[in-house]
Amino acid sequence: MIVMPSNNCGFDCGLLFGRFPGRLAHLHNPDRLAEPKSGVPWALDNGVFGAWTSGKPWDEQPFYAFLERYHIFKPTFTVVPDVITNREETLASWKIHAPTISLFKTPLAIAVQDGMKPCDLDNLEPAPDVVFIGGSTSWKWRNLSMWTKNFKRVHVGRVNSEQSLWAAHDSGAESCDGTGFFRGGPERLKPLINYLEHSTAGGRPQEELCI
């Protein structure tokens, strides 16, 4: 499973990219100044969650400007604008934005929300290439296996502990993201390193992990 340290292109992150080749990628946010680099795998988030958590309305302009400028660096997917925890409005948003984003020749990710099921994606045009597991924390983990059993490419959002890394890994997810590992120094980063070391070597932690 590929881990995407969201919005982090710093020195420690770069060291991990070198130490674990092929195991990390960047998840860029249009509201951040970090730019994709040619040859470095990356995906584009839409910035909706950040606006929602800060209580601000989402502005589509930075998202489309970022996509127009950097799509030539070929993101592994772009998250189509969604509406947090709202099934109906997320599906409506897909119909508005997905046809335009598809013109940039980027794989499309749908951020599924509470109450959504695989059948909700059956008739979407264009069809999503990636399922991005969003929604509330409890709903996400209860329903993760439902999505990985039905879709080849699944990304899990907001994965910030070693236990949740393994949960996403064991479910068969292609990738995940999280901001927390780079907030707090070496001790906060250690769970990510532990996961990368063990999973790259094909092993498992000897002790059962706790939340």
Secondary structure, DSSP 8 states (H G I E B T S, - for coil): -EEEETT--SHHHHHHHHHSTTSB-EEE-TTS-----TTS-EEE--SHHHHHHTT----HHHHHHHHHHHGGG--S-EE----TT-HHHHHHHHHHHHHHHGGGT--EEEEE-TT--GGGGTT-SS--SEEEE-S-HHHHHHHHHHHHHH-S-EEE----SHHHHHHHHHHT-SEEEESGGGSSSHHHHHHHHHHHHHHHHT---SS----
